Amino acid sequence: MSLRSIARAGALAGAAVAVGVWSSGGRGRALDERLFRAANAGAGRTGDAFFTGMTELGSIWASAGAATVLAMAGRRRAAAKGLAAASAAWLAGQGLKELFGRPRPYEADPDGGRLLIGHPMASSWPSSHPAVFLAFVTVAGREARLGVAARGAFTALSGVVGASRVYVGVHYPADAVGGLLLGRAVAELVSGVDR
């Protein structure tokens, strides 16, 4: 693993934690709550259906399914490394959730938003769904040697997964940002293993 990969991963993980600390109180928390209310307000039935469907792309089960498809298509290394990255992102997210213990929006203010899916079990920061999705697509995309445009599209889609978590009412925006930074940090480490 290169020193450069470790440094990049460390910087990304540090930025994720900084977002978590910033949004834990004071002005950061107040801004995060205002942004949550705006994003969670909804965009009608079409928006509700779109974001409710998109949010599950970030589940660890979706990554396992994608890894299965990749393996069946002969891309076993991309499948294995992508799933390893997704699993590491999920585990790191669960550990950070225990450390931060931030209440979910529907717990902090039961009347302050819409909840479109079931109650997740862990605390709010960071959001694991965008972390898992971004870690998987970054590592699997690199291993499968996808072009820049395809990798860029998957990276953009990870932002949509993060936004979906806010829209459906289970995360604050800072949770999603922290998850994206964490997912990228894990991807840097896993991708750097063979460098």
C-alpha positions as a printed NumPy array, in Angstrom:
array([[  0.   ,   0.   ,   0.   ],
       [  1.395,   3.357,  -0.955],
       [  1.956,   6.191,   1.477],
       [ -0.083,   8.348,  -0.881],
       [ -3.148,   6.067,  -0.536],
       [ -2.825,   6.086,   3.23 ],
       [ -2.489,   9.874,   3.318],
       [ -5.528,  10.348,   1.066],
       [ -7.594,   7.922,   3.131],
       [ -6.526,   9.651,   6.341],
       [ -7.428,  13.084,   4.989],
       [-10.845,  11.863,   3.827],
       [-11.554,  10.103,   7.132],
       [-10.448,  13.22 ,   9.018],
       [-12.778,  15.354,   6.907],
       [-15.637,  12.927,   7.634],
       [-15.049,  13.163,  11.386],
       [-14.796,  16.965,  11.13 ],
       [-18.23 ,  17.031,   9.472],
       [-19.582,  14.846,  12.277],
       [-18.14 ,  17.075,  14.987],
       [-19.275,  20.268,  13.229],
       [-22.845,  19.033,  12.872],
       [-23.063,  17.797,  16.472],
       [-23.896,  21.167,  17.984],
       [-24.204,  24.908,  17.65 ],
       [-24.493,  26.526,  14.246],
       [-23.514,  23.374,  12.399],
       [-26.356,  21.417,  13.931],
       [-28.835,  24.246,  13.369],
       [-27.872,  24.49 ,   9.693],
       [-28.01 ,  20.716,   9.311],
       [-31.528,  20.649,  10.779],
       [-32.707,  23.445,   8.432],
       [-31.252,  21.651,   5.419],
       [-32.892,  18.418,   6.565],
       [-36.338,  20.039,   6.746],
       [-35.926,  21.502,   3.249],
       [-34.755,  18.231,   1.672],
       [-37.268,  16.084,   3.562],
       [-40.238,  18.291,   2.613],
       [-40.785,  16.149,  -0.453],
       [-41.359,  16.507,  -4.166],
       [-44.653,  14.699,  -4.555],
       [-45.364,  11.066,  -5.35 ],
       [-42.773,  10.85 ,  -8.104],
       [-40.012,  12.145,  -5.833],
       [-41.145,   9.89 ,  -3.012],
       [-41.09 ,   6.806,  -5.259],
       [-37.739,   7.731,  -6.819],
       [-35.872,   8.379,  -3.571],
       [-37.475,   5.457,  -1.729],
       [-36.209,   3.176,  -4.506],
       [-32.768,   4.803,  -4.753],
       [-32.045,   4.566,  -1.046],
       [-31.752,   0.777,  -1.097],
       [-28.903,   0.876,  -3.617],
       [-26.697,   1.695,  -0.652],
       [-27.589,  -1.328,   1.432],
       [-24.892,  -3.912,   2.061],
       [-27.279,  -6.423,   0.456],
       [-27.308,  -4.436,  -2.781],
       [-23.5  ,  -4.535,  -2.811],
       [-23.591,  -8.291,  -2.231],
       [-26.009,  -8.646,  -5.145],
       [-23.855,  -6.487,  -7.409],
       [-20.774,  -8.498,  -6.421],
       [-22.612, -11.701,  -7.346],
       [-23.481, -10.298, -10.768],
       [-19.876,  -9.179, -11.323],
       [-18.539, -12.589, -10.295],
       [-20.974, -14.379, -12.611],
       [-19.791, -12.104, -15.43 ],
       [-16.21 , -13.249, -14.865],
       [-15.104, -10.214, -12.845],
       [-14.339, -12.121,  -9.648],
       [-11.524,  -9.838,  -8.486],
       [-13.657,  -6.706,  -8.949],
       [-16.513,  -8.436,  -7.117],
       [-14.349,  -9.557,  -4.2  ],
       [-12.525,  -6.259,  -3.745],
       [-15.718,  -4.233,  -4.194],
       [-17.543,  -6.315,  -1.6  ],
       [-14.556,  -6.098,   0.759],
       [-14.638,  -2.298,   0.441],
       [-18.402,  -2.154,   0.978],
       [-18.113,  -4.398,   4.047],
       [-15.264,  -2.332,   5.498],
       [-17.258,   0.873,   4.938],
       [-20.279,  -0.668,   6.647],
       [-18.222,  -1.813,   9.637],
       [-16.462,   1.541,   9.957],
       [-19.816,   3.315,   9.753],
       [-21.303,   1.14 ,  12.484],
       [-18.336,   1.858,  14.761],
       [-18.583,   5.6  ,  14.174],
       [-22.337,   5.512,  14.816],
       [-21.598,   4.04 ,  18.263],
       [-18.972,   6.708,  18.91 ],
       [-21.096,   9.681,  17.839],
       [-24.521,   8.423,  18.937],
       [-26.389,  11.155,  17.062],
       [-30.175,  10.672,  17.209],
       [-31.996,  10.162,  13.928],
       [-34.126,  13.096,  12.725],
       [-37.384,  11.333,  13.61 ],
       [-36.042,  10.679,  17.131],
       [-34.749,  14.196,  17.726],
       [-37.959,  15.842,  16.474],
       [-40.803,  13.332,  15.992],
       [-43.059,  15.95 ,  14.39 ],
       [-40.324,  17.671,  12.372],
       [-40.226,  15.563,   9.231],
       [-41.584,  12.78 ,   7.066],
       [-40.432,   9.192,   7.475],
       [-40.907,   7.198,   4.268],
       [-39.195,   3.945,   5.284],
       [-38.89 ,   1.808,   8.405],
       [-36.799,   2.85 ,  11.397],
       [-33.117,   1.918,  10.998],
       [-31.572,   0.459,  14.141],
       [-28.313,   2.394,  14.57 ],
       [-27.754,   6.087,  15.254],
       [-27.61 ,   8.749,  12.569],
       [-23.997,   9.826,  11.887],
       [-22.522,   8.777,   9.474],
       [-24.935,   7.444,   6.894],
       [-23.77 ,   3.952,   5.952],
       [-25.735,   3.673,   2.695],
       [-23.722,   6.244,   0.705],
       [-20.494,   5.008,   2.337],
       [-21.182,   1.422,   1.305],
       [-22.307,   2.344,  -2.208],
       [-19.392,   4.687,  -2.911],
       [-16.798,   2.265,  -1.518],
       [-18.204,  -0.567,  -3.636],
       [-18.516,   1.313,  -6.94 ],
       [-15.144,   3.046,  -6.563],
       [-13.187,  -0.132,  -5.917],
       [-15.167,  -2.406,  -8.24 ],
       [-15.053,   0.248, -10.978],
       [-11.279,   0.577, -10.701],
       [-10.802,  -3.2  , -10.68 ],
       [-13.134,  -3.659, -13.664],
       [-11.254,  -0.871, -15.436],
       [-14.384,   1.157, -16.122],
       [-13.839,   4.367, -18.046],
       [-13.766,   7.799, -16.463],
       [-17.34 ,   8.593, -17.555],
       [-18.772,   5.386, -16.047],
       [-16.873,   5.855, -12.792],
       [-18.029,   9.486, -12.668],
       [-21.634,   8.399, -13.169],
       [-21.385,   5.912, -10.295],
       [-19.807,   8.564,  -8.077],
       [-22.676,  10.936,  -8.899],
       [-25.149,   8.157,  -8.17 ],
       [-23.602,   7.746,  -4.72 ],
       [-24.521,  11.391,  -4.085],
       [-28.112,  10.551,  -5.034],
       [-28.059,   7.641,  -2.581],
       [-26.855,  10.057,   0.115],
       [-29.568,  12.595,  -0.749],
       [-32.164,   9.831,  -0.661],
       [-31.346,   9.082,   2.971],
       [-32.217,  12.674,   3.873],
       [-35.289,  12.758,   1.652],
       [-36.779,   9.596,   3.196],
       [-36.261,  11.028,   6.689],
       [-33.6  ,   8.826,   8.27 ],
       [-30.503,  11.065,   8.069],
       [-29.367,  14.662,   8.222],
       [-27.374,  16.086,   5.285],
       [-24.132,  16.016,   7.325],
       [-24.687,  12.296,   7.911],
       [-24.762,  11.728,   4.156],
       [-21.684,  13.911,   3.559],
       [-19.825,  12.076,   6.324],
       [-20.835,   8.755,   4.791],
       [-19.593,   9.767,   1.354],
       [-16.24 ,  10.891,   2.763],
       [-15.946,   7.681,   4.765],
       [-16.793,   5.542,   1.724],
       [-14.137,   7.279,  -0.334],
       [-11.567,   6.882,   2.463],
       [-12.23 ,   3.143,   2.64 ],
       [-12.043,   2.892,  -1.163],
       [ -8.62 ,   4.565,  -1.12 ],
       [ -7.341,   2.049,   1.417],
       [ -8.774,  -1.017,  -0.307],
       [ -7.662,   0.139,  -3.763],
       [ -4.205,   0.901,  -2.415],
       [ -3.633,  -2.61 ,  -1.056],
       [ -2.083,  -3.846,  -4.319],
       [ -0.246,  -0.675,  -5.232]])
